Amino acid sequence: MVPITGGRLSVEREAETPIELVQVAGVSYLGQAGTSHDVVNLSRGLVVFVEVELKSAGEGVRDSSAVS
């Protein structure tokens, strides 16, 4: 994750107590792969972040010639 704006979030995972997360703009962090969760914005404004996923060769690869 790469927070663009930063902000306060609640991360809700199945059958677990929600945790509060404070993102700081420009300070990236690593999440756990395969975790099913919902994220709720607790900030007063817009929260923007970029999520980058690393996949194994062939996993989730599309034929780019088919994309217009």
Protein Blocks (a to p, Z undefined) as FASTA:
>chain_A
ZZfkgpadddddehiacddddddehiacdddehiacddddfbfbdcdddddddddehiap
acfklpZZ
